[in-house]
Every structure is written in C-alpha cells, then in structure tokens.
C-alpha cells in the first residue's frame, strides 16, 4: 500500500494511553538459551496439515483449504505442572507497503518458531476508486481516517496474508476506517453500528478480488467467517459495545483494553487478552505494551531527535524483556504485545521487537503464539486451575512452587463462589 496512506494512522492512536503510573522494577532476564538447548527441547508447532482440494468461496477471494497448518496443540495442565510462558506479538492494521515490514516479521516468526496475530484493516483490501463501498457508522460513505489502498498494495497485502496463515499465524481485524475521538469515533458507536463495521470488514476480505479487479490472483486460504474470532479496536476505544456485539457474533477474544500482567478471564464469554502495563526502564512509571506508547512517552512525535533513536529502541526492548522476566520467573501470566508496521523514530521500535523476539522466544517453556492459539489453550484448561492462577499478582511466583500450588485437589473438595462463577463463563 502507499506509504503515505499508511502513515495517516500515526495520529489516530489515542494519546490517552500514554500511561504514567507508579512503576516497578524487575531484574534482567537470565540468558538460559544455552541451557534450553541442553535440556528438554521447546515444543514445536503442529505439523503441516495434509494437502486438500481448494474449494472457492463466493467470488474466489477466499477458499476452504482444510485445517490450518502449524498450530500449537492445546494441552490441559497436569496436576502440579508449571504452565508455559506464552508471549503474543500482534500487529494493528496489518498490510504490506513499501516498508515491507509484514514480510519481514513473517520471516522473523519462522526463524524463531513464533506465530503472531495480524489485525487487518479491511480498507487495505479496498481500492481508493471503490471507497464509496465503505459506509462507516456516523460518517459519510467513502470516509476513512487511514485512507484506502491501490492495486499493487492490495496484491502485496493479500500475498502476505496468504503466507501468514499458511505459516500458522492468525488473521484478525482492526476494522476499517480507524475513527477515534469524539467526532464519530468508535467510542461512540452502538452495538448495531459495531455489527455493521464488522460485517463490512468481513465483506472487504471476502470480495477483494471483485473490488480490486485482481481476479487472477490466488485466494486467501481460509473462510473469514470462521477465521475471524478476535480484534483490537482503534485507539482501544469503544470496547464496551464492541464486546457486546462480538459476543453475539461468536468472537472468542478481545484485546482492546488495558490489563496488568495477570492470568486472563472472560468478559461476556470472550477472553480478555488486552494489552498490559509494562516497565519503562529508567522511568518511574509503566506504559502500555505497544510501540506507539513507548514512542509517545519518549519523543511525542514519530520523528524525534535522531541521536536518541537507539536509546529509545533499547528502552522499549528492555521494558518488554523486563515484563517478560517478571512473568517467566513469577506468575507465568501471558505477555501480550501490540505494534504497528511503522518506521517511527528511524525504525527503532521495529528493531526493538526483532530483538525482543530473539531474546524471549528461544527460552525453555516459552511459546510465542497467536491470540487464537492462546485462546485455544485457555479453553482447554480446568476453570478452577485458571481461577487459582488468577490469584497470583504481577510477578508473583507461587509460594512453595508450582508443584504444590497446582497439586490435584482432593475429590469432592468444596469450590469457592469465584470458581463456580468462572465455570459458568
């Protein structure tokens, strides 16, 4: 897609997310990658699915191609077993443009056995000359705060989406026009308006060949009605009504809020896998686990002092690694990280993500997964076990170790009201 079009999104992320709360520190991660190689190997992703016949859907923009290859098989924890350390790297508004960051992080994912979630903006599959096909809630037809795309951009984005899914990654949605703020922003949308936005996001994926005229291109290898199970809202606004709409449409998770690093729970039947507060090394506060928020706290602009670019990238990397460390050595709560395919401050945040993946995804018992894979694993667990793990605070390791903390409960042991409530959800 056009680089100019992509960069319109820069100012659309809510500056209200620039957090400044009392921070806490964590020790540096011990480098145990060598020990991991000598010990039990890290579980690999599932094997590729057997080849099956392609069955086109609709105009051939999408297709049934069988079970997705490369997914992690969810397994229920055994009594006394330490949970894995999950890390989710995710991308808002995923599309391939002249920066070629989508394809770059696909390569990084394969190198480190990491699957990710790519939240596609539907308008990135809609050519600018067909903009009027988009009828956004509370705005006139053809309006989008992140623009649309051109034919080459659509071709490139579809190629990367196709390959990403075949690699085992997830394709979610970042919806369409990325409207934030008080003037018709997503925070003001009703449940019905959210349903309209979701329906249109699906339509642009299911009809990209017709809308773009690229009728000789290969289809996306999935049924988007089934593939789409989660999202992140623009600027993390409008979550309340979005979750209401999503729960009625069969979504399985949302990642549009702000959480601490504790084990997740469900909200209206959806796993709340929101972004988290993480350390900012050298500062007295924490910020959200997203590249934009580090940038906003550091420079307040996408083109800050070049002499500080390296320091800022290192600060984001070290903050994410500290967040990882306190979970890995503590409560083992999943770490969720959000980013954008942008070269803000000289691309320093993209380097930070590269280096974070290289440091954490190689460690023993670490699984760098998509939100879909995390939701699958959570669904496979005993609700009472998850509820007990939720009692652990940020960075808190279970007293007496995991074997004692998650030991099997005696048959007929009474369940607390909280556990009963968790089971109902």
N, C-alpha and C positions, 0 to 999 in steps of 0.2 A: 504494500500500500504506500501511498505517498507519505514521505517523511513529514511534510508539513501537516498533513491530515492527522497523523499520529500525535504530533506534539500539541494539538489543541487540547488534549486530555490533561495536560500538565496542571492547569489551574483549576481543574474540575474536582480535584480531590479535597475533601473537607479539611480546612486548616484547623478546625476544632479538634482534630485528632492529635494535634501536637501536644503530647501529654507532658506535664511537669509535676510529678508527684514525688514523695519521698522515696528515693531509690534504695536499693540494697545491693550488696556486692556478692560476688561468688568467686571461688578460686578458679584458676586456669584449668582447662581440661588436660588431664594427663594423657600423653600420647601413648596409647596402648595398641596402636595399629600392628606393631610387630608381634605383640603378644597374641593379638587376634589371629594372626596368620599361623601361629604355632598351636593355638587352641582349637576349639570347635569352630568350624567354618560358619560364616554368616549364611543363613538360609537364602537360597536363590529364589528368584521369581519363578512362577509356574512355567512349565514348558509350553512351547508354542502349540496352539490348537491345531488339530488336523485340518487340512485344506478341505473346503466345501464349496459347492457351487454358489456363485453370486446370484442373488435374486434382487433385482432392482425394485426400489420403492418409488411410487409416484412418477416424476419426470426423470428419474435416474440420478438425482442429486445425492441420494443415499441408497444404501443397499443392505440386505441381510447377508452376512458373510460368516456366520457361525459364532462360536464362543470367542470372546476376546482373548488373544494370546497374552502371556506374560504377567497375568495377575497373581498376586500373592494369595496362597490358600489360607483362609482364616482358620485358626485352631483355638479351641477353648483352653484356657489356662488349666493346668492340673493343680490339685491342692498343693499349696506351698511353693508353686512355681513363680519365679520373678517375671514380671511382664516385660516384653520387649520395649525398647525405646523407639517410639515412632516419631518421625520428622516428616512434615508435609511442606514441600515447596510448591507454591501456586503463583499463577500469573493472571493479572487482570487485563481484560481487553486483548487477549492473545491474538496476534496477527503477524504475518511476515512482511516486513518492509525493507527499505534499503539498508537498515542496520543489521538485518539477518540474525536477530537475537533469538527468534523462535528456533531456527535450525541449530543455532549454537547450543542452546540449552537442551535440545534433544540429544545432541552428541555428548554433552556433559552427563546427562542422565544415563545414557547407555554405558559410558565409561565407568561410572560409579554404581551401577546397578540400582539407580534411583528412578522411580516413576513419579510423575508430578500431575497436577491438575491445571489445565489450561482453560480459563474462563473467557470464552469467545464473546466478543461484542457482535451481535447479529448484523449490524450495519456494515461490518467489514466484509460481508459477503453480498452487499447490495451496491451496484454501481451508481455513481452520482446521478447519472441521467435517469435513473429509476427511483430517485429519492422520494417522490410522492407516494410510493407504495407504503412508506412508513407513516403511520398515523399515531404519533405519540400522545399519550394522555396529557391533557392540559396544554398542548401545544398544537400549532398548525401542522398539517401534513408536510412532510419533507424536511422537517426541522431536526437537527442533531447537533449536540454540542461537541461531538468528536468527528463530525463530517461523515463521509461515506468512503467509497473506495473506487479504484479504477480496475480495468480488466486484468492487467498484469498482477496487481495486488491481490485480487481475488484468486487468480490462478496459483500464486505463490502461497497464499494462506491455506487454500484447500490442500495443496500438496503437503504442507507441514501438518495440518490436522489429520490427514490420512495416515501419514507416517507415525505421528504421535500415538494415535490409537492402536496402530499395529505394534508399536513398541510396548504397549501396556499402560499408556497414560490415559488420563480421563479428560473428556471434553465437557466442561460445564458451561455456564452462561454468566456474562456480565451485562446481560440485557442489551439495550440498543443505544439510545441517544445520550446516555450519561448525563442526565439532568440533575443538578444539585442546587441546594439553596431554597430560598423562599418563593421564587418566581416559577411556580410549576414544577419544583424539584420533586424527586421521588419520595421525599419525606412527607409530602402532602397527598400522595396517591392513596386512593381507596383500594379495598381488596379487589373490586371489579376491575379497576384500572391496572392493577398489577397483573391480573389474569390476562388482560388484553396485551400488555407488554410481553409477557411470557409467550403467549400464542404467536405474536409477531416474531419474536426471537427464533422460535422453532420454525416458523414459515420461511424465514430468510435462509436457514440452513437446509430445509427440505426442498427449496426451489432455487438454489443458487445457479444451477445450470440454465434454467429458463431465464432468470432475471439478468444474468450476465452474458448470455449468448454463447457460453463455453460448453456447447453440447457434446463436444468430442472428448472432454476431459473425463477421467475416471471418477466414479462416485466416491463419496465418503463411505467407509466400510461399516457403517452402523446405522441402526434405526434410532434417530434422535429422540423420538418419543420415549424410548426405553433407556437410551444413554443418559439423558438429562435428568439427574437426580439431585443436583445441588447448585448453589450460586453464591456470589458475593454482590451485594447491592452497590451502586455508585456512591462513593463518599461514605459508605457504611450508614447511609440514611434510609429511612423508610422500612426498617427491619420488622417492626411490629405487624404491619399489614401485609408485608411480603410473606412472612412466616405463616400468617393465616391463609393466604392464597396458596402458598406452596404445600401446606399440609392437606389442602383439599385436592391438589393436583398430583399427589403421590410422590412429592420430593422426599428425600431421605435425610438431608442435612442442610444446614445454612452456615455460612462463615462470615456474617455481616456485622457482628458485634465486637465487643471488647471484653476479653476474659483475662483472668490470671492463669498461671501455669498449673492448673489442677485438672483432674480427670473430668471429662465432659459428661453432660447429662442431656436429656431430651427436652425440647420445648415444643408443645403441640405435636408430638410424635416425630419431630425432626431432631437429629443430633445437632447440638450447638457446638460447632467446631470453629468458633470465632478466632480472630487474631488475638494476640496476647501481649501483655505488658512485659518488656524485657529491659535489661540494664543498658545504660549508655555509659560506657567506661569513661571515667574522669569527670562525670557529671553527677549531681545529687538527685537525679530523678530517673524515672524509666520512661520509655516511649513505646509506641505500638510496633509490633514485629513486621514492619513494612518499610521498604526503601524510601517511600515518599516522606514518612515521618522522621526518619533519620535526616534526610535532606532538609526538611523544614526546620528542624531544630538546629542544624549546623550552619546553613547558609541562608535559608529562607528564600532561596532562588535556585533555579536549575543551572545557573551559570555563575557560580561563586568564584572566589579567589583561587586561581589555578594552583598556587603554591600550597594550598590546603587540601587539594583533591585526594592525595594519597592518604593523608591523616584521616580524613572523613571516611574514606572507604575502609581503612583499618579499624576505625572506631565502630562502624556498623558490623563488620565481620566479628570483631572481638565481643561486641554486645550479644550477637546471636550465639556465639560459641559459649559465652558465659551462661546464657539462658539454657542452652543445651546441657551444659555441665551440671547445673543445679538440678535439672530433671533426671539426667542419666545417673547421677550419684545420689539422687533423692527419691522423689515420689514416682519417677518414671512417667509422668504425665506427657502426653503427646505435645510436641512443639509444632506450632503452625506458623508459617511464614508466608507473607504476601509480597509480590513485587510487580513491576511493570517493565515491559520491553522498551526501556528508555536509556539514553546516554547522558543522564543528568550529571552535572559536575564532572564532565570528561569521562563518563562511563565507570566511575569509581564504585558505584553500587552494584553494577553487574560483576565487576571483579570481586567484590565482597561476597556475592552469592556464590560465584565459582569456588572461591577459597573455603567458604563455609561447607559446601557440599563435599569438597575434597577432604576436609578435616573430620566431618562427623559421620558421613555415610559409610566409611570404611571400618568403623569400630564394631567390636563384638556386640551382638544382641541389638544392633541398630537396624531399623527398617525404614528406609526413606521411601515413602509411599504416596499415593494419591489420596484425596479425601474419600473416594469411593472405597478404596482398599481399607482405609481406617474405619469407615462406617461398617464395612463387612465384618471386620474383626470385632468391633464393639458389639455388633448384633449377635455374634457367636458366643459372647461371654455370659456367664451366670450373672443376672442383675444384682444379686446380693454381693458378689465379689466386686463388681464395679462400684456399687454404693459404698463398700468399705474402703476402696481405694480413693474415693472422693473425700474421705475424711482426712487424708494427708494434705497438709498445707504446701505452699510453694517451697520446693527444695527440701521437703521433709522426708527423710528416709524412715521406713517403719522401724519402730523400736524392737530390737530383738531379731531383726532381719526378716526377709520375705518369707522364708520357710515357716516361721512362726506366725507371721501376720496373716498369711493366706492359707493356713492349715485348714484341713477339712473340718467343717462344723459337725458336732455330734448329731446323729439322726434325731429329728424331732425338736431341734433347738429352736426356741422362740424367735420370731422375726420381729424387728422393730417396725414401727409405723412408717419410718422412712424407707425401709427395704420394701415393704408392701406397696408403698406409693411408687417406688422405682419399677417394680414388676408390672404395675398397671400401665406404665409407659413404655 
